[in-house]
Amino acid sequence: MELKKVADRGIELNPDDIDRVVEEASKTPNLPPTNPHEKKMWQMIDTVTKNLKDLSRSKRLDPFFRELITPRARQNLVL
C-alpha cells in the first residue's frame, strides 16, 4: 500500500510493526515452486518483503513517514 493511500485513510503506522513483519517474513521457509503460478506468487512475496525492508531502513529519514507514525512510536524513534 502506498504511503499516500495510508495517510488518506488515516491509518497510523508503527515502525516497530514494519520491523516485526520483515523479521517474521524472513523466518518463513522459501520452498521451491512446483508450478509457474507458485513461482509468480513467491516472486511477489519476495518483492513485498524487499520493499518492506527498504521502507524499514529509510523510515527514520523520511519526514513524510514520520508524520504517519503514532505519537508513541515517534517518541521512541531513534535517529
FENHUBEL-V313332 format. One record per pair of residues at least 12 apart in sequence whose ideal C-beta (glycine too) atoms are under 7 Angstrom apart, sorted by the first residue. I is the first residue (numbers start at 1). J is the second residue. D is the distance in Angstrom with one decimal. If there is no record, write none. Layout:
i: [I & I]
j: [J & J]
d: [D & D]
This chain:
i: [3 & 3 & 3 & 6 & 7 & 12 & 12 & 12 & 13 & 13 & 14 & 14 & 14 & 15 & 15 & 15 & 16 & 18 & 18 & 18 & 18 & 19 & 21 & 22 & 22 & 22 & 22 & 25 & 30 & 60 & 60]
j: [64 & 65 & 68 & 68 & 68 & 68 & 69 & 70 & 68 & 69 & 69 & 70 & 73 & 59 & 69 & 73 & 73 & 52 & 55 & 56 & 59 & 56 & 52 & 49 & 52 & 53 & 56 & 49 & 42 & 77 & 79]
d: [6.3 & 6.6 & 6.5 & 6.3 & 5.7 & 6.9 & 6.9 & 4.6 & 4.8 & 5.3 & 6.2 & 5.4 & 4.5 & 5.0 & 5.9 & 5.7 & 6.5 & 5.9 & 6.1 & 4.9 & 6.8 & 5.5 & 6.0 & 6.6 & 4.9 & 5.3 & 5.6 & 4.6 & 6.6 & 6.3 & 5.6]
